[in-house]
Amino acid sequence: MKNSQKLTITEGIESVWHYHFSNEKTPTIALCGAQTMRTLLPISSWGHVDSHINQKYCKLCQRLKELGAIS
């Protein structure tokens, strides 16, 4: 992935509160390939789990981001 791509947090369509990273230009597909939809979450909220909601964050998207995508 090119470092010039801007990432956004998206939510998987298969499960509520299961978050992914997507390219801002293609928010309906996550870095890991999952189908997603837009959210209003800032990148800085990645990994924050609220005890009563119990959000999940895609480990594969996290790894792919670490390997070359930028936020």
C-alpha positions as CSV (number, residue, x, y, z in Angstrom):
1,M,0.0,0.0,0.0
2,K,1.3,3.4,-0.8
3,N,2.1,5.7,2.1
4,S,0.1,8.5,0.4
5,Q,-3.2,6.8,1.1
6,K,-5.1,8.3,4.0
7,L,-6.9,5.8,6.2
8,T,-10.2,6.0,8.1
9,I,-11.9,3.7,10.6
10,T,-14.8,1.8,9.2
11,E,-17.3,-0.6,10.7
12,G,-17.8,-4.1,9.4
13,I,-21.2,-4.9,7.9
14,E,-21.2,-8.4,9.4
15,S,-21.0,-7.3,13.1
16,V,-21.9,-4.2,15.1
17,W,-18.9,-2.4,16.7
18,H,-16.3,-4.4,14.7
19,Y,-13.9,-1.9,13.4
20,H,-11.5,-1.9,10.5
21,F,-9.1,0.4,8.6
22,S,-10.1,1.4,5.1
23,N,-8.6,3.8,2.5
24,E,-10.6,7.0,2.7
25,K,-11.3,6.8,-1.0
26,T,-12.7,3.3,-0.7
27,P,-14.5,3.1,2.6
28,T,-16.7,0.1,1.7
29,I,-13.7,-2.3,1.7
30,A,-11.3,-2.7,4.6
31,L,-7.5,-3.2,4.3
32,C,-8.2,-6.9,5.2
33,G,-10.8,-7.2,2.4
34,A,-13.9,-7.1,4.7
35,Q,-17.0,-5.2,3.5
36,T,-17.4,-2.1,5.6
37,M,-19.4,1.1,6.0
38,R,-18.4,4.6,7.1
39,T,-18.1,5.8,10.7
40,L,-17.3,9.1,12.3
41,L,-14.6,7.7,14.5
42,P,-11.3,9.5,14.5
43,I,-8.1,7.5,13.9
44,S,-7.1,8.3,17.4
45,S,-9.9,6.2,18.8
46,W,-8.5,3.0,17.4
47,G,-8.2,0.3,20.0
48,H,-10.3,2.0,22.7
49,V,-12.8,-0.4,24.2
50,D,-15.8,0.8,26.2
51,S,-16.7,-1.9,28.7
52,H,-20.4,-1.7,28.0
53,I,-20.2,-1.8,24.2
54,N,-17.1,-4.2,23.9
55,Q,-15.9,-3.0,20.6
56,K,-13.6,-5.2,18.5
57,Y,-10.8,-4.1,16.2
58,C,-9.5,-6.1,13.3
59,K,-6.0,-7.4,14.0
60,L,-5.3,-8.0,10.3
61,C,-6.1,-4.4,9.5
62,Q,-3.9,-3.3,12.3
63,R,-1.0,-5.4,11.0
64,L,-1.5,-4.2,7.4
65,K,-1.5,-0.6,8.6
66,E,1.8,-1.2,10.4
67,L,3.3,-2.7,7.3
68,G,2.9,0.4,5.2
69,A,-0.3,2.4,5.4
70,I,-0.4,5.7,7.1
71,S,-3.1,7.4,9.1
